[in-house]
Amino acid sequence: MDFRPPAPDMTDLRDYAFDWALVDVETSGLVPRRDRVLSIAVVTLGPDGEQTGEFSTLLNPGCDPGPVDVHGLTAERLLGAPTFDQVAGRIGALLQDRVLVAHNAPFDYDFLAHEFARARLYLPVSQRLCTLALNRQVDPPTGDMKLGTLAAHYGVPQTRAHDALDDTRVLAGILRATLREAARLDLPLPLVACPPRQDSQFAPRPPKTPCAYRNPGRMEPGGPLVQGMKVAITGETATSRAELVARAVAAGLNVMTSVSRHTSALVADGAASKSTKARRAAAEGVPVVDEHTFLKLLGDIRAGVLHRVTTAEAAAVSGPSAAGPARTGPAAASQAVAAAPSGPKPTGPAGAPTARGPLSGRRVLVLGGTHLDAVTARTRIVRLGGSAAVNLSRSVTDVVLLPGGENRRRMKRITELGLPVHDENWLTAPTAAPTGAGGAPDPTADRPPVPHVLPRGGVFDLPSPQETPAPQWHVTAAWAPQDGCEIDVVAFVLDEDEQVVFDQDFVFYGAPENPAGTVRLLADGPAEQTIAIDLASLPPASCKIAVAAAIDGDMTFGHVGAVQVTAAPGPDAAPPVRATLDAATTERTLLLAEIYRRGPVWRFRAVGQGYDHGLADLARGYGVDIAD
């Protein structure tokens, strides 16, 4: 007999009253466009938290069920189960006019979107809520955000892990408990608008074969072609464009869709001299060759140097080279931030902070003051070994009030919670109070180890796969909810020249996944977005992933304030590293972080470099062909 505890009374949570459809899927793999749903469960709740419906079924995917050791669903067990299209109508009826809820909602939503598209049906979801994102805002004192961990924390019984129906019932209990915590903290729900999804609109294009050779630079006048050279083609060609590209790729060249300062040569005839590519080539000094000469050079191409990650390279690691600060492009930003003080490097286990100070283990929220005063206060907090918060959450241990902070909306809730409140002088000589105001218990007593806190420009070596096996690293950016603008998080997959190999390695809202599926954008909420990176599957040519944020509108990051960036080995894992970036003032684009190779090691760097120009100019700086 299934044990279902009575639903708690939620009638007092009027701001959180929705009709909910809680969903869990078990799948044959992790890639929605390729893998299939093996089982699904849907539990519906009313605005009062009471269960109103339930449905679950196994599904025959018509393919290998994948990791049976994880979900326990063998091909024999699935034989005779209905196909998804046979139950899609019933599932759609349960989702209609309800907010879809899932633990790691982008995963479940994308699988449902693909399954509904295969069935040639519309997925009737207009909003979704991710309980992972909601709990990251609440920030309970747990070692990670896994479903079982949160169930234990909130006292929700779990009977069978990775059973879709049991996981959905557990999720119902977690949702109810988390909504109460959100109400206690006065947090807005991270609801995500879900536009209609059809397969042709969001399935990635077939991946381009990565070039195996490093770019040797420009082609010398009258000189040979060398494997790894970046070549672009413009205008009409006697040979079909597809054949010309195929022959160039087979010879070991890297055929690009745009021209940048790193392009080795442009193939063009006289009639193409006025094309956008030709004009850019002229401006950058890129040599131009005609088609006949290019084909002749392909017959005598010189050997290039393979991309390699070697032990020798790892031994040569000496950190990024220093350069003066500049605001002229992405490469300059990387050099500029390398010159910034990086703080102590972690020397203990991954995630163990090595910087100690009077605020070590504490999380401090700054309210009030001018933008510059708030930036100064948060910088001081990090230097004292603490972590600067961007929102009120369970993990906040102290509040610093700058002038005007006492009038902020959150002060009423801070007073009710009994958090210690200090003036700006406290940061000169802070004392670690053992208890909160009114005899509240030590707010750090029951918390797991805090992440390593990086200052702007700080570097953190990611654990090796042997230390922390992770199918994906998740770089998450979060900020205070904004009323006057939308913020988009984007990523660029870059080669050793800090250029995209091709335009589709620019990941953004309109193209949320690169063709190889190694870098994906996950929309966790209006004030939080994540870039998921499969480091193990990146080709050798991919040396760096740059993560940035851009404002859509007239506001700047000076209005937004602090942006928190974390890196974690999976969607529900505890982040071993965190940074709070808030030096921007007039900038509309902000380079947040980079994950880059140093020999066999991947490193995370907190950047925090801003630009006054928009996202299009940032993308052009990375070699993306953006139409004027």
N, C-alpha and C positions, 0 to 999 in steps of 0.2 A: 504494500500500500504506500503510495506517495504521501510524504508529509508536506503539507502546505500550511505554513503559519498564517494566522489571520492577517489581512492587510491592515496596516495602521491607518488611523483616521488622518486624512490629508485635506480635510475641508478648510483648514486655516491657511493652506498654501495656494491662495487664489491666483497669485501672479505666475504660478507654475502649473496651472490647471489646463491640461490638454487631453485629448483622446490620443492614446499611445498605441503603437503596434511594435512590440518587442520581437526582434528577429535574431535567429542564430542559424548559420549554415555550416555544414561540414563539406569540405571540397576535396577534389582529387589533386589539388596543387595550390599554388599561390598566385597564379597569373590568370586574372578573370577572362581575358580574351582567348585563352587557350584551354584552361582547365574547366571542370564542370562541378555543379552542385550535386552532392551525393545524398544529403538529407537536409531538411529544413523544418524549423518549428517557428510558429508565430503565436504569441500570447498578446491579447489586447487588454488594455486597462482603460477605465474611465477616468475623468478628471479627478475623482475622489480617490484614485489608487486601487479601486476594486477591480478584480479580473472580470472581464465581460466575454471573453472567448478564448479558444485555444485550438490549434491545429498543428499536426506534425505528420511527416511521412518520410520514408526512404524514397530514393529516386534512382532509376536506372539511367546512368549517364551515357551508356553506349560506348564506354572507353574503359581503360584500366583505372581502377579506383585510387591508385597512388599509394600514399603512406598508410598502409593498413595498421602499422604499429602505433600510429597516432590516433586514428578515428575508429579502428576496429571494424570497418565496413569492407568485407571481402566481396569479390565479384559474385560469388555464389549467394551471398546474403542479399545482394541487390537485384539478383535475377528475379524477374516477375514483378518488381516494383514499378509504379507508373513512371512515365517520362515527365520531364518538367512541363512540357506544353499541355499535358493532360490535367495538371493541377494548377496551372498558372491562373486560370479564372478564379478559382477559390482563394488563392493567395492574394490576387489583386483586390478582391472584395474586402479582405481583412485589412489591407494597406490603405484602401481608399479613404480619404478625408481624415487620416490619422498621421501623427508624427512618427516616422520610422525611428526606432531606437535600437542600437546595437553596440556591442563592446568592440571598438575599432570599426566604427560605422562605415568609413570609406571602403573597407574590404567587403563587408556584406552587401553594401549598396552597389558596388561595381559588379559583383557576381550576379546580383539580381538583375541589374541593367542588361548585362550580356545575355542572361537566360531569357529574359522577356523579349529581347531583340531577336534571339534565335527563334522564338515562338511567334515572331511578327506581331507582338502585342506591346501596348504602351504600359510602362511602369508607372502606376498611379501614386507617385510620391512627390510631394511639393516641399516638404521639410524633413530634415533628419536631425537626430541628436546623438552624439557619440558619448557614451558614458566614460570612456577613457579621457576625452577632452574635458568633460565636466569634472571628473575627479582630479585631473591635473590642475584645474582652477581651485578646487577645494583643498587639494594637497593634504590628504590624510597621512598620519604617521605610519606608513607602511613601507616595506623594503622595495616593493614594485607595485605595478598597477594591474597585475594579472587578475583574471576573474576570481580564481580561488583565493588569492590573497585578500582582495576586497571583500569577498564573501565572509571570510574569517573575521575581518576587521569589523564589519557591520553586523555580524551575528546571523548571517543567512546560511541555512544548511545546504550543503552541496552533496548530492548522492552519487552522480556519475559524471565525471569530467569528460568533456568532448562528446557528450550525448546532447544533441541539439535541443530536445525538449527540456531536459534537466537544466542545461545551461541557460535557456530562456527563462525558466522559472526562477533560477538564481538571479538572473539579470533583473527581473522584476523587483526582487527584494533589494538589490543594490540601487536600482533607480529610486525607489521610495526613500531609502536612507540618505542617498546623496542629495536628493531634492531638499530634504530637511536641512542638511548641512549648508546647501547653497542659500536657502532662505535665512539661515542663522547668520551667514556672512554677507547677505544682501548681494549675491552675485547674479548677474544676468545669465540666462541660459545660452550656451553656445550653439544656437540653432543655425543650421546651414540650409539655405535655399537650394532646392534640387530642380534644375530645369529638366524638361523632357530629354531623355537619352535614347538615341537610336544608334545602332552599331556602326553604321557608315560614318557617323559624325565623330565618334571618339575612338574607334579602333586605330592603333598606330600603324604607320606605313611599314612595309617590309624594311628591315634594317639594312643599312649600307654596310658593306664589308669593310671593316677598319683597315687602314693602310698599315702594313707591318713595319714600315721603315720610317726613320726620323727625317724631318725636313732638313735638307742640307743647305737651304737658302735659295737665293736668286740664281736663275740661269745666267751664265756669263754670255755676253754678245758673241755669237758664233760658236759658243761652247756646246757641250753635250747635255742631254737630259740625264738626271741622276735619280735613282729610285728614292721615293719619299718626297720628291718635289710636289708642291701644291700648284695645281694647274686648273685654270678656269677656261671655259669656252663661251664665246658669244657670237651672235650672228648666224647666218646661213652657212651650212657646210655641205660640201659635195658628198662626203660620207655621212650616212645617217648619224644623228647625234647619239643614239643608243649604241651603235657600233663603235663610234669614236671613243665614247666613254668606256665601253667594255675593253677595248684594246689598250687604252691608257691604264686602266685599273689592273689588267692582266700583266702589264709591263712593270707594275710596282709604283705607279704614280698615285697621288692623292687628288682626285678630281673634286673641286669645290664648286658650290653654286654661287659664290660671290667672290669679289676681289677685296683683299686687304693688304696691309703693308707686309704681310708674311707670304703673299702669293709669289710663287717662283716664276710663273710665266702665264700669259694670256694668249689663247689661240683665237685669232680673229682675222677676218679679211678686211679690205679697205672699206666696204660698205658698212661695217659694224663700228667704224671709228667714233660714231656719235652715241653709241649705246652707253648705258649707265656703267657697265663693267669697264668699257674702254676709257671713259672719262676718269673713273677711279684709278685705273692702271696708270694713266698719264700723270695723275696727281701724286701717286705713290712711287712713280719711277719703275713700275713693273714692266719688264721686257715683253714685247708682243711678237708672236711668230705666226706666220700664215699656216693654213692647214697642210699644204704640201710639205713644207719644211718640218712641221711637227710629226707627220707620218714617217718621214725619212729618219728623223731623230729617234723615233720609237724603235726602229730596227737596230739601233746601236746604243741602247740605254746602258748607263754605267751602274755598277753595283752600289747599293746604298747601305746604310747602317741600321740594323734591326733595333726596334725598341726592346730594351732589356731592363729588368730589375735585378741587379746582381749584388752579391755580398760585398764586392769592392765598392760599389756605390754607397751601400749602407755604411761602410766604414768611413767613408768620406764625408758623412753628414757633419756639417758645421753650423747649421741654422741658416735662415734666410739672410741674404746680403743686405746691408744697411744702405739706405739712400735717403735723401732729404725729402720731406713731405711735399707732395704736389697734388693737384686736382685736375690732372689732364687726361686720365683714362684708367681703366681697370688695372693694367700692369703697374702703373705708377702708384696706384692705391696699395697694391701688394708690397711694393718696395717701401712705401712710406710707413705702413703699419709694421713692417719688419724692423724699422728703426725704433719703434716705440718700445718702452720697457715691457718685457714680457713676463716679468715676475718669476717666482721660483717654479721650476719644472717639477712635476710629480715624481717622487722617487720610490714611493711605496706601492701598494696594490692599486690597481686602476680605480680612480674615483676617490682615493684617500687624499684629503687636503694636506699639503705640506706647509702652507702658510699659516702661522699661528699668530694670535693677537687677542686683545681683550674682547673682540666681537666674534671670535672663532665659534662656529656652530650656531650663530644667531642670524636671523633674517629680519632685516629692518626696512620698514616702509617709510618713505619720506613724503610729507604732505605740505603744500603751500610753497611760498617763496617764488622768486623769479625762476625762469628756466635755468639760468646760469647758477643760481644759488642751489637749486635742486641737484644739478649735475655735480657741483662741488661736494655736496653732502654725500651723494651716492659714491663718488670716487673715494672719499674719505672712509666710508664704510668698508669698501673692498680692501683698502690699504690696512685697515685694522683687523682684517681676517674675516669679516662678515660677508653676508650676501645681501645685495640690494633687491628689494621686491618691487614688482611693477603693479601688483594688485593685492588686495586684502585676501588672505587665505589662512588655512589652519596652520601653515608653517611660519607665519609672521610672529616674531617674538617681541618686537619693539617697534614703536612709532616715533619718528622725529618730526616735530612740528616746526616749520618755518613760518614767518609772518603770513597771516591769512589762512594757514592750514586749519585753524580751529573752526573755520566756517565751511569746510568741505563736507560734502554729503556723507562721506564714510565715517566722520568723527562720531556720529551718534552710535553707529554700530560698534566702533572701536571701544567706546565707553562702556557699552553693554557687555562686551566681551571681557572687559577688565584688563586689556593689554597695557603694559607700561608705556607711558607717553613722556617724551623728553623734549627739551628745547634744543636749539642748535649747539649750545655750549657743551652738551653731553658728549658730542663727538670729539671734543678736545681731550677729555679724560673719562671715557665711558667706564661704568662699573657694571659687571654682570650680575644683575639682581637674581637671587635664587628663586624668588616668587614674583608673580605678576601682581598688579594692583588688586587690593581687596583680598589678599591671601590666596590668589589663584596659584595653582601648582606651577612648578618650573616648566615653562613651555618647551624646553628642549629635552626634558627627561625621557620621554617615550618615543623620540624620533630616531629613525635609522641614521647611519652616517650620511653627512651632507655631501653634495657633489663638490668637486674641486672647482673653486671660483677663479675664473680668469679675468684679468684686467684687459682693457683694450690693447690688442697686439699680442696677448698671451697665447702660448702654444701648449697643446696637450697631446701626447702620444696615445693613439687609440690602442686598446689591448689587441694582441694578436688573436687570430681565430682559435689558437690552442688555449688561450686564456679565457676568452669570452666568445664562444661560437655564436655568430649572429648572421641570419640570412640577409638582414638589412640594417644599416645605421639610419636612425631617424634624427634629422636636424630640425628642431621645432622652434619657431619664433612666436612670441606672445607679447601683447601690449595691452594697455588699458582700453576698454571699449570706446569707440569714437562715434560721434553722431554726424560730423560734418564731412566725412571722407571714407573711402574704402582703401585698404592697404592690400597689395598683392605681393606674395612671396614667389620668387622665381629662382631658377637655377641654370647654370651654364656648365656643360661638360667640356673641359678644355684640354688641349694638348700641351706639349712643352713650350710652345710659343704663346700660351694663354689665349688661344683662339679655338672657337668651336670647329670640329672637324667638318661638320655640315650643319645647315641651319636648324635641322630637327633636334640638335643637341641643346637647343634653347627650350627649356621647360617652363611653361607658364599656364595661366588659367585656360587659354584657348587651345593649348596643346599640353595636357597635363602629364604626358609620359613621352620619353624619347623612344625612337623606334625599337631599340634593343630591349626596352623595358627595365633598364638598369637604374634609371633615375625617374622618380614619380613625384608629382605634387599631390598632397592630400589636404583637402580643405576640412579642418577640424572645427572651425567656427569663425565668426566674424572678427574675433580678436586672437586667433591662433591658427597657424598653418604650418605644415610639415613637408620637408623634402626627404623622401625615402631613397636610400642609395644602396645598391647591391654591389659592395666593393669587390667581392670575390669574382663577379662576372664582368667587371669593367675590362676592356681590352688594354694592352700595354700602352697604347697611344693616349689613353685618357689619364692624364697626370694630376688633374685637379678638378674639383667641383666647387664652383663659386655660388654662394647663396646670397641673394639680395632681396630687398623689399622696395616697393615703389608706391607712391601715393597717387591715386586717381582723383584729381581735383586740384584746387588752388591751395590747399593747406600744405604745411611742411612738417618735417619730423620734429621741429621745434615745438609745434603744437601737440604732437603725439606724445613726446616725452620718451621715457625709457622703453627699450625693447629688450626683452629677455630671450636669450638663445641657449638652447640645450642640445646636447648630442647624447643619444641613447642607443644601445644595441638591440633595437626592436621596438615595436609600438607600445608595449606595456612594461618595458624594463626601466629600472631606475637609471636616470642619467648620471654618468660618472663626472660630467663636466658641465658648467653653467657660466654664462657671462651676461652682464647687463650693460647694454650699449645705449648711451644717451647724450653723446657729445654733439649730435646734429642740431642745427638751428634753422637755417634757411633752406636746407637741402630737401629735395623731393624724391631722391633715390638714395638708398643706403646699402652699401656692401656689408653684409652682416658677418659672414664667416666663410672660411675655406676649409675643405678637406683635401689634402694633397699628399702625394707620395714623397718619401725620402728613403730611397733604396727600397727595401721590402716593407718598410713601416709606413702606415698612414697616420697623418697628423691632423689635428683640428686646431684651427687658428681663429680667434675672435678678432674681427677686423674693425668694424665700426667706422668705415670711411664713407662720407657723404658727398653727394653731387647735387648742384643746383638744377642740372638738366633732368630730363625725363627718362623713362625706361628705354625708349627707342634709341637714344644716344648711347646709353650704357650698353645695349645689345650690339650696336654698331662697333663699339670699342672692342668687343669680343669677337668681331668678325661675322656677326649675323647680318644677312642681307635684308634690311628693312626698307620697304618702299617709302619714298618721300610723301 
